[in-house]
């Protein structure tokens, strides 16, 4: 998880915020700093992940909803997502044997890497939304205050700075997107964020939406939910008779483990 802010004093702000809240761009920086410190504290938890996939289809749509449940476990010192359920039912038979064979293969690959002196991995290559770089690429503004899950939050909205450009895919996504972030008024922690992609960048389509949401755990905050909506267009949309696909990942049953790695649920793309 990571998050954002901008400058414009709202007449509707809570009186305490008018007296104590710093300028929005500064508040955005403080939120990112708070999130960075939290991430250092909240590493190395294993958990259960449930992935729900829903297609937005019209009459005659050809795609059905799906769900998979994974247990994040340690396999040769690295996190591994073990498939345990599909569509709400435990896997069995051939699927279970396939999963066991896959785990053995991954374990042997990891042993071989360790034998070569390579460090354990906790993340695989993927493009992510770099919330921690928003201050560099976005301007932030206040968009009011509200209650969220029993906590007072400040709403920040961000958009790309005028004239800013990106040199790689992740930077290009930042300069072609806008965000809305809920920041805890007391701790400055970003608790929820929403990203809207304004133009197509690589395999990130225009109008794609991503949401992240945190939950309290032990002495900090940890990922609770990651949601993505990807619109479908062209031939794919016509064949499937669907306009988009929603993917929701929900994290629960956290348990701490000790390891040299730095493993945070929202970042990890382990072998599946």
C-alpha positions as CSV (number, residue, x, y, z in Angstrom):
1,X,0.0,0.0,0.0
2,X,1.1,3.7,-0.6
3,X,-0.8,7.1,-1.1
4,X,-1.3,10.9,-2.0
5,X,-2.5,14.8,-1.6
6,X,-3.0,18.5,-3.2
7,X,-3.5,22.2,-2.1
8,X,-6.9,24.0,-1.9
9,X,-8.5,24.8,1.5
10,X,-12.1,23.5,1.5
11,X,-14.8,25.5,3.4
12,X,-16.2,22.1,4.4
13,X,-13.1,20.9,6.3
14,X,-13.4,20.0,9.9
15,X,-12.2,23.0,12.1
16,X,-9.4,20.9,13.6
17,X,-8.0,20.2,10.2
18,X,-8.0,23.9,9.3
19,X,-5.8,24.5,12.3
20,X,-3.5,21.5,12.1
21,X,-3.4,20.1,8.6
22,X,-0.3,21.1,6.6
23,X,-0.4,22.1,2.9
24,X,-1.7,19.2,0.8
25,X,1.6,18.5,-1.0
26,X,3.4,18.4,2.3
27,X,0.7,16.2,3.7
28,X,1.1,13.8,0.8
29,X,4.8,13.6,1.5
30,X,4.0,12.9,5.2
31,X,1.6,10.1,4.2
32,X,4.1,8.5,2.0
33,X,6.7,8.7,4.8
34,X,4.3,7.2,7.3
35,X,3.5,4.4,4.9
36,X,7.2,3.7,4.3
37,X,7.9,3.4,8.0
38,X,4.8,1.1,8.4
39,X,6.0,-1.2,5.6
40,X,9.3,-1.7,7.3
41,X,7.5,-2.7,10.4
42,X,4.8,-4.9,8.8
43,X,6.9,-7.3,6.8
44,X,7.1,-11.1,7.0
45,X,3.5,-12.1,7.6
46,X,2.0,-15.1,6.0
47,X,-1.7,-15.1,5.2
48,X,-4.6,-16.5,3.3
49,X,-5.6,-14.8,0.0
50,X,-9.0,-15.2,-1.8
51,X,-9.1,-14.0,-5.4
52,X,-12.5,-13.3,-6.9
53,X,-12.8,-12.8,-10.6
54,X,-16.1,-11.3,-12.0
55,X,-16.8,-10.4,-15.7
56,X,-19.1,-7.6,-16.6
57,X,-21.1,-9.2,-19.4
58,X,-24.3,-8.6,-21.3
59,X,-26.9,-11.1,-22.4
60,X,-25.1,-14.2,-23.7
61,X,-21.8,-13.4,-22.0
62,X,-19.5,-16.4,-22.1
63,X,-17.5,-15.9,-18.9
64,X,-18.5,-17.1,-15.4
65,X,-17.3,-15.8,-12.1
66,X,-14.4,-17.6,-10.5
67,X,-12.6,-17.7,-7.1
68,X,-9.4,-19.2,-5.9
69,X,-8.0,-19.4,-2.4
70,X,-4.3,-19.6,-1.7
71,X,-2.3,-20.1,1.5
72,X,0.9,-18.1,1.6
73,X,3.4,-20.5,3.1
74,X,7.2,-20.7,3.3
75,X,8.9,-23.0,0.8
76,X,12.7,-23.2,1.0
77,X,12.8,-19.9,2.8
78,X,10.6,-18.0,0.3
79,X,6.9,-17.3,0.2
80,X,4.8,-19.6,-2.0
81,X,1.1,-19.3,-2.7
82,X,-0.4,-22.8,-2.4
83,X,-3.7,-23.3,-4.1
84,X,-6.2,-24.8,-1.6
85,X,-9.7,-24.0,-2.9
86,X,-11.4,-23.3,-6.2
87,X,-14.8,-21.7,-6.3
88,X,-15.2,-22.2,-2.6
89,X,-14.4,-25.9,-2.5
90,X,-11.1,-27.6,-1.5
91,X,-9.1,-28.9,-4.4
92,X,-8.9,-32.7,-4.7
93,X,-7.9,-35.4,-7.1
94,X,-5.8,-34.4,-10.1
95,X,-5.7,-30.8,-9.2
96,X,-4.2,-31.6,-5.8
97,X,-1.6,-33.8,-7.4
98,X,-0.8,-31.1,-9.9
99,X,-0.3,-28.6,-7.1
100,X,1.9,-31.0,-5.1
101,X,4.0,-31.6,-8.2
102,X,4.3,-27.9,-8.8
103,X,5.4,-27.3,-5.2
104,X,8.1,-29.9,-5.5
105,X,9.4,-28.4,-8.8
106,X,9.5,-24.9,-7.3
107,X,11.2,-26.2,-4.2
108,X,14.0,-27.8,-6.3
109,X,14.4,-24.6,-8.3
110,X,14.8,-22.6,-5.1
111,X,17.3,-25.1,-3.7
112,X,19.3,-24.8,-6.8
113,X,19.3,-21.0,-6.6
114,X,20.5,-21.1,-3.0
115,X,23.2,-23.6,-3.9
116,X,24.5,-21.0,-6.4
117,X,24.7,-18.5,-3.6
118,X,21.7,-16.4,-4.7
119,X,19.6,-14.6,-2.1
120,X,16.0,-15.7,-1.4
121,X,13.4,-13.8,-3.5
122,X,10.2,-12.3,-2.2
123,X,9.0,-10.5,-5.3
124,X,8.7,-11.3,-9.0
125,X,8.9,-8.8,-11.8
126,X,5.7,-6.9,-12.4
127,X,4.6,-3.4,-13.1
128,X,3.1,-1.7,-10.0
129,X,1.6,1.7,-9.2
130,X,4.4,3.6,-7.5
131,X,2.5,5.6,-4.9
132,X,5.8,6.4,-3.2
133,X,6.7,8.6,-6.2
134,X,3.5,10.7,-6.3
135,X,5.1,13.8,-4.8
136,X,7.6,13.9,-7.7
137,X,5.0,13.4,-10.5
138,X,1.6,14.6,-9.0
139,X,0.1,17.7,-7.6
140,X,-2.3,17.1,-4.6
141,X,-5.3,19.0,-3.4
142,X,-7.6,18.7,-0.4
143,X,-11.0,17.2,-1.2
144,X,-12.6,17.3,2.3
145,X,-12.9,15.1,5.3
146,X,-15.0,12.1,6.1
147,X,-15.4,9.1,8.4
148,X,-14.0,5.8,7.2
149,X,-14.2,2.6,9.3
150,X,-14.6,4.6,12.4
151,X,-11.6,6.9,11.8
152,X,-11.5,10.5,10.7
153,X,-9.7,10.7,7.3
154,X,-8.6,13.5,5.1
155,X,-9.4,13.1,1.4
156,X,-6.6,13.9,-1.0
157,X,-6.9,13.9,-4.8
158,X,-3.9,14.0,-7.1
159,X,-3.3,14.6,-10.8
160,X,-0.1,14.7,-12.9
161,X,2.0,17.9,-12.7
162,X,1.9,20.1,-15.8
163,X,4.6,19.2,-18.3
164,X,5.8,16.1,-16.4
165,X,6.8,13.1,-18.5
166,X,7.9,9.5,-17.8
167,X,11.0,7.6,-18.9
168,X,9.7,4.1,-18.3
169,X,6.4,2.3,-18.0
170,X,5.9,2.8,-14.3
171,X,6.6,6.6,-14.6
172,X,4.3,6.7,-17.7
173,X,1.5,5.2,-15.7
174,X,2.0,7.9,-13.0
175,X,1.8,10.7,-15.6
176,X,-1.4,9.2,-17.2
177,X,-3.4,8.7,-14.0
178,X,-5.2,10.4,-11.2
179,X,-5.7,9.2,-7.6
180,X,-7.9,9.7,-4.5
181,X,-6.5,8.8,-1.1
182,X,-7.9,8.6,2.4
183,X,-5.3,9.6,4.9
184,X,-5.8,9.1,8.6
185,X,-6.1,12.5,10.2
186,X,-4.2,11.5,13.4
187,X,-1.4,9.2,12.2
188,X,-1.1,10.5,8.5
189,X,-1.3,6.8,7.4
190,X,-2.8,6.3,3.9
191,X,-5.6,3.9,4.6
192,X,-7.3,3.6,1.2
193,X,-6.4,4.7,-2.3
194,X,-8.0,4.6,-5.7
195,X,-6.2,5.0,-9.1
196,X,-7.9,5.9,-12.4
197,X,-5.8,5.4,-15.6
198,X,-6.4,8.2,-18.0
199,X,-4.7,6.8,-21.1
200,X,-3.5,3.4,-22.2
201,X,0.1,2.6,-21.0
202,X,1.4,-0.8,-22.1
203,X,-1.1,-3.4,-20.9
204,X,-2.7,-0.9,-18.5
205,X,-5.8,0.2,-20.5
206,X,-7.5,3.5,-20.4
207,X,-10.2,3.7,-17.6
208,X,-8.6,0.9,-15.6
209,X,-9.3,1.3,-11.9
210,X,-7.2,0.1,-9.0
211,X,-8.1,0.3,-5.3
212,X,-6.0,-0.6,-2.2
213,X,-7.3,-0.8,1.4
214,X,-5.5,-1.4,4.7
215,X,-6.5,-2.9,8.0
216,X,-4.9,-2.6,11.5
217,X,-2.8,-5.5,12.7
218,X,-0.5,-5.7,15.7
219,X,1.4,-2.3,15.9
220,X,0.7,-1.2,12.3
221,X,-1.4,-1.5,9.2
222,X,-1.4,-4.2,6.6
223,X,-3.1,-4.9,3.2
224,X,-6.7,-6.0,3.4
225,X,-8.0,-5.7,-0.1
226,X,-6.7,-5.1,-3.6
227,X,-9.3,-4.5,-6.4
228,X,-8.7,-4.0,-10.1
229,X,-11.2,-3.3,-12.9
230,X,-9.9,-3.7,-16.5
231,X,-12.2,-2.6,-19.3
232,X,-12.4,-5.0,-22.3
233,X,-12.5,-3.6,-25.8
234,X,-12.2,-4.7,-29.4
235,X,-12.2,-8.3,-30.5
236,X,-12.0,-9.6,-26.9
237,X,-15.1,-7.7,-25.8
238,X,-17.0,-8.9,-28.8
239,X,-16.0,-12.6,-28.4
240,X,-16.8,-12.7,-24.7
241,X,-19.7,-10.3,-24.9
242,X,-18.2,-8.6,-21.8
243,X,-17.2,-5.0,-21.1
244,X,-14.7,-5.6,-18.4
245,X,-13.3,-7.9,-15.7
246,X,-13.0,-7.2,-12.0
247,X,-10.4,-8.9,-9.8
248,X,-10.6,-8.6,-6.0
249,X,-7.9,-10.0,-3.7
250,X,-8.8,-10.2,0.0
251,X,-6.1,-11.0,2.6
252,X,-6.8,-12.5,6.0
253,X,-5.5,-15.0,8.7
254,X,-2.1,-13.2,9.1
255,X,0.7,-14.9,11.0
256,X,4.2,-13.5,11.6
257,X,7.4,-15.4,10.6
258,X,11.1,-14.7,11.0
259,X,13.2,-14.5,7.9
260,X,15.9,-12.4,6.2
261,X,13.5,-11.4,3.5
262,X,11.2,-8.4,3.4
263,X,7.8,-9.8,2.4
264,X,4.8,-7.5,2.2
265,X,1.4,-8.9,0.9
266,X,0.5,-6.2,-1.5
267,X,3.8,-6.4,-3.3
268,X,4.4,-10.1,-3.7
269,X,3.9,-12.0,-6.9
270,X,5.2,-15.4,-5.9
271,X,5.2,-18.6,-8.0
272,X,1.6,-19.8,-8.5
